Amino acid sequence: MEIWLLIALAIVNAVVVFVLLMRKPAADDAARQELLAANERMERELRREISESSRGARTELTHTLATFQDAVVRQGAEATRTQNIQIDAFAQQLTLLQKSLSDTLSVQLQSLGESNARRLGEVRATLDAQLAQLQQTNSAKLDEMRKTVDEKLQTTLETRLGESFKQVADRLEQVHKGLGEMQSLAQGVGDLQRVLTNVKTRGMFGEVQLEALLEQVLTSEQYAKQVETKPRSNQRVDFAVKFPGRSADGTPVWLPIDAKFPRDDYERLLDAHDRADAAAADIAARALESRIRTEARSIAESYLCPPHTTDFAILFLPIESLYAEVLRRPGLMDSLQRDYRVTLAGPTTLLAMLNSLHMGFRTLALEQQASEVWRVLGAVKTEFERYGTWVEKIRDQVRKASDTLDTAQTRTNQMRRALKVVEALPQEQAQALLPPADEGDDGPP
């Protein structure tokens, strides 16, 4: 408001000044002074009125704002009181509802408990009655079963006692026989112990077991006994497997297999293990390892001679436990193969090797038989071509014979038509005129 009044005052002053400036200066000085004075008075009046109006407006605005603030505060307090009253009323309603629900739930639980108690009582009474009846029935049945069982037990006991006495007598007789057999077996074990004590006999034991394995897998033509695999060495290996050679004369290549049984070293090792003597067991194990290395070196020097033999030999240990003990020595197997080209084998391992060799021999035999079969098939093909020529000739002869038979049939039909007018003679007259056919004459020659 004050701004607009100031703008109006400025516009009036400008108009007045413009008018005064447009007039003539000499004639209007008094009037100009009077207008300027009037203008100043009017400006002062306007300023005073504007100041008073502004003061009044500010006072009225402050009073209005105070009144509005009081009204807002009163309304807020009134709303707070109303809200508190509503919350209190809602809390009272919730309390009443909770109490009502609690009373209702208590009544229902009490009613349910009473109902369950009644039903449990009824069920208990029913069960008691049924149990009593069942006990009576079971007692009666048990008495009957007891009587029956007593009778059967008495009969069975008498029968079984008789059978038991008879079985005991039979078993005692078998025990006497078994004792006799055990004595014989003990005598045989003693004989075997004496046999195995001899070094030469121990070697024979390994050779016999090795020969049994070879006979089980290979044929007699696929291996040989006491073979001099190294020419002019006078050293003969226990057994050697025969491989087909590649030379023109058909000389075979031998795989040497020698059986060794270091029983003394092995028994010392077992005895040390039984006594839990670690030091003695270690000494016996080293002695056994040294013995195996010595035997492997002897086999390599005496029996290996490529190309007459394979580049490796097999050292056969006739007992699986001995073979397992030797395999437990760290690096021994690899050392023997690397240094002496000798492979260790127990009964099971050698059996697997021999089966592999047998399959190889069968494959080679099949290849050789396949070439023979191809030659036979070539000969059959040649003969089959000749057979085709013979069949063609037979077909021509059969066709000519068929044509001759057709001509003969035609002539026969013509003769029958010509003889229709001739009266046939009785059988007796015909036989009298025509001589009878000789026995065994089946037709025209």
C-alpha positions as CSV (number, residue, x, y, z in Angstrom):
1,M,0.0,0.0,0.0
2,E,2.8,2.4,0.9
3,I,4.6,1.5,-2.3
4,W,1.6,2.5,-4.4
5,L,1.2,5.8,-2.5
6,L,4.9,6.6,-3.0
7,I,4.6,5.9,-6.8
8,A,1.5,8.1,-7.0
9,L,3.4,10.9,-5.2
10,A,6.3,10.7,-7.5
11,I,4.1,10.8,-10.6
12,V,2.3,14.0,-9.2
13,N,5.7,15.7,-8.5
14,A,6.9,14.9,-11.9
15,V,3.8,16.3,-13.5
16,V,4.1,19.5,-11.5
17,V,7.7,19.9,-12.3
18,F,7.0,19.4,-16.0
19,V,4.3,22.0,-15.9
20,L,6.4,24.5,-14.2
21,L,9.3,23.9,-16.6
22,M,7.0,24.4,-19.6
23,R,5.9,27.8,-18.4
24,K,7.8,31.1,-19.0
25,P,10.3,31.7,-16.3
26,A,9.9,35.5,-15.9
27,A,6.1,35.6,-15.5
28,D,5.6,32.5,-13.4
29,D,8.2,32.6,-10.6
30,A,5.7,33.4,-7.9
31,A,3.3,30.8,-9.1
32,R,6.2,28.3,-9.4
33,Q,7.2,29.0,-5.8
34,E,3.6,28.7,-4.7
35,L,3.2,25.4,-6.5
36,L,6.4,24.0,-5.1
37,A,5.3,25.0,-1.6
38,A,1.9,23.4,-2.1
39,N,3.7,20.3,-3.5
40,E,5.9,20.0,-0.4
41,R,2.9,20.4,1.9
42,M,0.9,17.8,0.0
43,E,4.0,15.5,0.1
44,R,4.3,15.9,3.8
45,E,0.6,15.2,4.3
46,L,0.8,12.1,2.1
47,R,3.8,10.9,4.0
48,R,2.1,11.4,7.4
49,E,-1.1,9.7,6.2
50,I,0.9,6.8,4.7
51,S,2.8,6.4,8.0
52,E,-0.3,6.4,10.0
53,S,-2.0,4.0,7.7
54,S,1.0,1.6,7.8
55,R,1.1,1.8,11.6
56,G,-2.6,1.0,11.8
57,A,-2.3,-1.9,9.3
58,R,0.6,-3.4,11.2
59,T,-1.3,-3.1,14.5
60,E,-4.4,-4.7,12.9
61,L,-2.3,-7.5,11.3
62,T,-0.5,-8.3,14.7
63,H,-3.9,-8.4,16.4
64,T,-5.3,-10.7,13.7
65,L,-2.3,-13.0,14.0
66,A,-2.6,-13.2,17.8
67,T,-6.3,-13.9,17.5
68,F,-5.6,-16.7,14.9
69,Q,-2.8,-18.2,17.1
70,D,-5.1,-18.3,20.1
71,A,-7.8,-20.0,18.0
72,V,-5.4,-22.6,16.7
73,V,-4.1,-23.3,20.3
74,R,-7.6,-23.6,21.6
75,Q,-8.6,-26.0,18.7
76,G,-5.5,-28.1,19.3
77,A,-6.2,-28.4,23.0
78,E,-9.8,-29.3,22.2
79,A,-8.8,-31.9,19.7
80,T,-6.3,-33.4,22.2
81,R,-9.0,-33.6,24.9
82,T,-11.4,-35.2,22.5
83,Q,-8.8,-37.8,21.4
84,N,-7.9,-38.6,25.0
85,I,-11.5,-39.1,25.8
86,Q,-12.0,-41.4,22.7
87,I,-8.8,-43.4,23.6
88,D,-10.0,-43.8,27.2
89,A,-13.4,-45.0,25.9
90,F,-11.7,-47.5,23.5
91,A,-9.5,-48.8,26.3
92,Q,-12.5,-49.4,28.5
93,Q,-14.2,-51.2,25.6
94,L,-11.1,-53.4,25.1
95,T,-11.0,-54.2,28.8
96,L,-14.6,-55.2,28.8
97,L,-14.2,-57.3,25.6
98,Q,-11.1,-59.1,27.0
99,K,-12.9,-59.9,30.3
100,S,-15.9,-61.2,28.3
101,L,-13.7,-63.4,26.1
102,S,-11.7,-64.7,29.2
103,D,-15.0,-65.6,31.0
104,T,-16.4,-67.3,27.9
105,L,-13.1,-69.2,27.3
106,S,-12.9,-70.3,30.9
107,V,-16.5,-71.6,30.8
108,Q,-15.9,-73.5,27.5
109,L,-12.6,-75.0,28.8
110,Q,-14.3,-76.1,32.0
111,S,-17.1,-77.7,30.0
112,L,-14.6,-79.4,27.7
113,G,-12.6,-80.7,30.7
114,E,-15.7,-82.1,32.3
115,S,-16.8,-83.7,29.0
116,N,-13.3,-85.3,28.5
117,A,-13.3,-86.5,32.0
118,R,-16.7,-88.2,31.5
119,R,-15.5,-89.8,28.2
120,L,-12.2,-91.0,29.7
121,G,-14.2,-92.6,32.5
122,E,-16.4,-94.4,30.0
123,V,-13.4,-95.5,28.0
124,R,-11.6,-96.7,31.1
125,A,-14.6,-98.7,32.2
126,T,-14.9,-100.2,28.8
127,L,-11.2,-101.1,28.7
128,D,-11.3,-102.6,32.1
129,A,-14.2,-104.8,31.1
130,Q,-12.6,-105.9,27.9
131,L,-9.3,-106.6,29.7
132,A,-10.9,-108.7,32.3
133,Q,-12.7,-110.7,29.6
134,L,-9.4,-111.0,27.6
135,Q,-7.6,-112.2,30.7
136,Q,-10.2,-114.8,31.4
137,T,-10.0,-116.0,27.8
138,N,-6.2,-116.0,27.7
139,S,-6.1,-117.9,31.0
140,A,-8.3,-120.6,29.6
141,K,-6.3,-120.8,26.4
142,L,-3.0,-120.8,28.3
143,D,-4.2,-123.7,30.4
144,E,-5.2,-125.7,27.2
145,M,-1.9,-124.8,25.6
146,R,0.1,-125.8,28.7
147,K,-1.6,-129.2,28.7
148,T,-0.9,-129.7,25.0
149,V,2.7,-128.4,25.3
150,D,3.4,-130.6,28.3
151,E,2.1,-133.7,26.4
152,K,4.1,-132.8,23.2
153,L,7.2,-131.9,25.2
154,Q,7.1,-135.2,27.0
155,T,6.8,-137.1,23.7
156,T,9.3,-134.9,21.9
157,L,11.7,-135.1,24.8
158,E,11.7,-138.9,24.8
159,T,12.1,-138.9,21.0
160,R,14.9,-136.3,21.0
161,L,16.7,-138.0,23.9
162,G,16.7,-141.2,22.0
163,E,17.9,-139.5,18.8
164,S,20.5,-137.4,20.8
165,F,22.0,-140.5,22.4
166,K,22.2,-142.1,18.9
167,Q,23.8,-139.0,17.4
168,V,26.2,-138.8,20.3
169,A,27.2,-142.4,19.7
170,D,27.6,-141.7,16.0
171,R,29.6,-138.5,16.7
172,L,31.9,-140.3,19.1
173,E,32.5,-142.9,16.4
174,Q,33.3,-140.1,13.9
175,V,35.5,-138.4,16.5
176,H,37.5,-141.6,16.9
177,K,37.8,-141.8,13.1
178,G,38.8,-138.1,13.0
179,L,41.5,-138.6,15.6
180,G,42.9,-141.4,13.5
181,E,42.8,-139.1,10.5
182,M,44.4,-136.3,12.5
183,Q,47.2,-138.6,13.5
184,S,47.7,-139.5,9.9
185,L,47.6,-135.8,9.0
186,A,50.1,-134.9,11.7
187,Q,52.4,-137.6,10.4
188,G,52.0,-136.1,6.9
189,V,52.7,-132.6,8.2
190,G,55.8,-133.9,9.8
191,D,56.8,-135.6,6.6
192,L,56.1,-132.3,4.7
193,Q,58.2,-130.4,7.3
194,R,61.1,-132.8,6.8
195,V,60.7,-132.4,3.0
196,L,60.7,-128.6,3.2
197,T,63.7,-128.7,5.5
198,N,65.8,-130.0,2.6
199,V,66.9,-127.2,0.2
200,K,66.7,-129.4,-2.8
201,T,63.3,-130.7,-1.9
202,R,62.1,-127.1,-1.3
203,G,63.2,-126.3,-4.9
204,M,61.3,-129.3,-6.1
205,F,58.2,-128.1,-4.2
206,G,58.3,-124.7,-6.1
207,E,58.9,-126.5,-9.4
208,V,56.0,-128.8,-8.9
209,Q,53.6,-125.9,-8.1
210,L,55.0,-123.9,-11.1
211,E,54.5,-126.9,-13.4
212,A,50.9,-127.4,-12.1
213,L,50.1,-123.7,-13.0
214,L,51.6,-124.1,-16.5
215,E,49.7,-127.3,-17.1
216,Q,46.5,-125.6,-16.0
217,V,46.7,-122.7,-18.5
218,L,49.1,-123.7,-21.4
219,T,49.4,-126.7,-23.6
220,S,52.4,-129.0,-23.6
221,E,53.7,-127.4,-26.9
222,Q,53.6,-123.9,-25.4
223,Y,56.3,-124.5,-22.7
224,A,59.2,-126.7,-21.9
225,K,61.1,-128.0,-18.8
226,Q,64.8,-127.7,-18.1
227,V,65.6,-125.5,-21.1
228,E,69.0,-124.1,-21.9
229,T,67.8,-120.6,-22.8
230,K,71.4,-119.2,-23.0
231,P,73.4,-121.1,-25.7
232,R,76.5,-123.0,-24.5
233,S,76.0,-121.9,-20.9
234,N,75.1,-125.3,-19.5
235,Q,72.5,-123.5,-17.3
236,R,69.0,-124.8,-17.5
237,V,66.0,-122.9,-16.2
238,D,63.1,-124.7,-14.5
239,F,60.6,-123.8,-17.1
240,A,60.4,-121.6,-20.2
241,V,57.4,-120.4,-22.2
242,K,57.8,-120.8,-25.9
243,F,57.1,-117.7,-28.1
244,P,56.9,-118.0,-31.9
245,G,60.2,-116.7,-33.4
246,R,60.6,-114.5,-36.4
247,S,63.6,-116.2,-37.9
248,A,63.3,-118.3,-41.1
249,D,64.2,-121.6,-39.3
250,G,61.4,-121.2,-36.8
251,T,63.6,-121.1,-33.7
252,P,61.4,-120.1,-30.8
253,V,62.0,-117.3,-28.3
254,W,61.9,-118.4,-24.6
255,L,60.5,-116.7,-21.6
256,P,62.5,-118.0,-18.6
257,I,60.5,-118.8,-15.4
258,D,62.5,-120.0,-12.3
259,A,61.0,-121.0,-9.0
260,K,62.7,-119.9,-5.7
261,F,61.6,-120.6,-2.1
262,P,63.8,-118.8,0.5
263,R,62.1,-120.6,3.4
264,D,64.7,-120.1,6.1
265,D,64.8,-116.3,5.7
266,Y,61.0,-116.1,5.5
267,E,60.5,-118.3,8.7
268,R,63.0,-116.1,10.6
269,L,60.9,-113.0,9.6
270,L,57.7,-114.7,10.7
271,D,59.2,-115.7,14.0
272,A,60.4,-112.2,14.6
273,H,56.9,-110.9,13.9
274,D,55.3,-113.4,16.3
275,R,57.7,-112.3,19.1
276,A,57.1,-108.6,18.3
277,D,60.8,-108.1,17.9
278,A,61.1,-105.1,15.6
279,A,64.9,-105.3,15.4
280,A,65.0,-109.0,14.5
281,A,62.1,-108.5,12.1
282,D,64.1,-105.7,10.3
283,I,67.2,-107.8,10.1
284,A,65.3,-110.8,8.7
285,A,63.5,-108.6,6.2
286,R,66.8,-107.2,5.0
287,A,68.2,-110.7,4.7
288,L,65.1,-111.8,2.7
289,E,65.5,-108.8,0.4
290,S,69.2,-109.5,-0.1
291,R,68.3,-113.2,-0.9
292,I,65.7,-112.1,-3.5
293,R,68.2,-109.7,-5.1
294,T,70.8,-112.5,-5.3
295,E,68.4,-114.9,-6.9
296,A,67.3,-112.2,-9.4
297,R,70.9,-111.5,-10.4
298,S,71.6,-115.2,-10.8
299,I,68.5,-115.6,-13.1
300,A,69.6,-112.6,-15.2
301,E,73.1,-113.8,-15.6
302,S,72.3,-117.5,-16.3
303,Y,69.1,-117.4,-18.3
304,L,68.6,-114.1,-20.1
305,C,70.1,-113.9,-23.6
306,P,68.1,-111.8,-26.1
307,P,67.2,-112.5,-29.0
308,H,67.2,-116.2,-27.9
309,T,65.0,-115.2,-24.9
310,T,62.8,-112.3,-24.0
311,D,64.4,-109.3,-22.4
312,F,62.9,-110.2,-19.0
313,A,62.5,-113.3,-16.8
314,I,60.0,-114.3,-14.1
315,L,61.1,-115.2,-10.5
316,F,58.3,-117.4,-9.1
317,L,57.6,-117.4,-5.4
318,P,55.3,-120.5,-4.6
319,I,53.6,-119.0,-1.5
320,E,51.3,-115.9,-1.7
321,S,52.3,-114.7,1.8
322,L,56.0,-114.8,0.8
323,Y,55.1,-112.9,-2.4
324,A,53.2,-110.3,-0.4
325,E,56.0,-109.9,2.1
326,V,58.5,-109.3,-0.7
327,L,56.2,-106.8,-2.3
328,R,56.1,-104.8,1.0
329,R,59.7,-104.0,0.7
330,P,59.8,-100.5,-0.7
331,G,61.3,-100.2,-4.2
332,L,62.3,-103.8,-4.4
333,M,60.0,-104.7,-7.3
334,D,61.1,-101.7,-9.4
335,S,64.8,-102.3,-8.6
336,L,64.6,-105.9,-9.7
337,Q,62.9,-104.9,-13.0
338,R,65.3,-102.0,-13.6
339,D,68.6,-103.6,-12.6
340,Y,68.1,-107.3,-13.5
341,R,65.1,-107.3,-15.8
342,V,63.4,-109.8,-13.5
343,T,59.7,-109.7,-12.5
344,L,58.4,-111.2,-9.3
345,A,55.2,-113.3,-9.4
346,G,53.2,-115.3,-6.9
347,P,50.8,-118.1,-7.8
348,T,47.8,-115.7,-8.5
349,T,50.0,-113.2,-10.4
350,L,51.7,-115.9,-12.5
351,L,48.3,-117.4,-13.3
352,A,47.1,-114.0,-14.6
353,M,50.3,-113.6,-16.6
354,L,49.9,-117.1,-18.1
355,N,46.2,-116.4,-19.0
356,S,47.3,-113.2,-20.8
357,L,50.0,-115.2,-22.7
358,H,47.4,-117.9,-23.5
359,M,45.1,-115.2,-25.0
360,G,48.0,-113.9,-27.1
361,F,48.8,-117.4,-28.3
362,R,45.2,-117.9,-29.3
363,T,45.1,-114.6,-31.1
364,L,48.3,-115.5,-33.1
365,A,46.8,-119.0,-33.9
366,L,43.6,-117.4,-35.1
367,E,45.7,-115.1,-37.4
368,Q,47.6,-118.1,-38.8
369,Q,44.4,-120.1,-39.2
370,A,42.8,-117.1,-40.9
371,S,45.5,-117.2,-43.6
372,E,44.9,-120.9,-44.1
373,V,41.2,-120.3,-44.3
374,W,41.7,-117.7,-47.0
375,R,43.8,-120.2,-49.1
376,V,41.2,-122.9,-48.7
377,L,38.5,-120.4,-49.7
378,G,40.6,-119.6,-52.8
379,A,40.7,-123.3,-53.7
380,V,37.0,-123.6,-53.1
381,K,36.3,-120.7,-55.4
382,T,38.3,-122.3,-58.2
383,E,36.5,-125.6,-57.7
384,F,33.1,-123.8,-57.5
385,E,33.7,-122.2,-60.9
386,R,34.3,-125.8,-62.3
387,Y,31.2,-126.9,-60.4
388,G,29.2,-124.2,-62.2
389,T,30.4,-125.6,-65.6
390,W,29.3,-129.1,-64.5
391,V,25.9,-127.8,-63.4
392,E,25.4,-126.1,-66.8
393,K,26.2,-129.3,-68.6
394,I,23.8,-131.3,-66.4
395,R,21.1,-128.6,-67.0
396,D,21.6,-129.1,-70.8
397,Q,21.3,-132.9,-70.5
398,V,18.2,-132.6,-68.3
399,R,16.6,-130.2,-70.7
400,K,17.4,-132.6,-73.6
401,A,15.9,-135.6,-71.6
402,S,12.9,-133.5,-70.9
403,D,12.4,-132.7,-74.6
404,T,12.8,-136.4,-75.4
405,L,10.2,-137.3,-72.7
406,D,7.8,-134.7,-74.1
407,T,8.2,-136.3,-77.6
408,A,7.7,-139.8,-76.2
409,Q,4.5,-138.6,-74.4
410,T,3.2,-137.1,-77.6
411,R,3.9,-140.3,-79.6
412,T,2.2,-142.3,-76.8
413,N,-1.0,-140.1,-77.0
414,Q,-1.0,-140.6,-80.8
415,M,-0.7,-144.4,-80.4
416,R,-3.5,-144.5,-77.8
417,R,-5.8,-142.6,-80.2
418,A,-4.9,-145.0,-83.0
419,L,-5.6,-148.0,-80.8
420,K,-9.0,-146.9,-79.6
421,V,-10.7,-148.9,-82.4
422,V,-8.8,-152.1,-81.5
423,E,-10.5,-154.3,-79.0
424,A,-8.5,-155.2,-75.9
425,L,-7.8,-158.9,-75.1
426,P,-8.4,-160.4,-71.7
427,Q,-5.5,-160.3,-69.3
428,E,-4.8,-164.1,-69.5
429,Q,-4.6,-164.0,-73.3
430,A,-2.4,-161.0,-73.3
431,Q,0.0,-162.7,-70.8
432,A,0.0,-165.8,-73.0
433,L,0.9,-163.8,-76.1
434,L,3.4,-161.5,-74.4
435,P,6.1,-162.9,-72.2
436,P,6.1,-161.8,-68.5
437,A,8.6,-159.1,-67.5
438,D,11.7,-160.3,-65.6
439,E,11.8,-159.7,-61.8
440,G,13.7,-156.5,-61.1
441,D,12.9,-155.1,-64.6
442,D,11.5,-151.7,-63.8
443,G,11.1,-150.6,-67.4
444,P,12.9,-150.1,-70.6
445,P,16.6,-150.1,-70.6
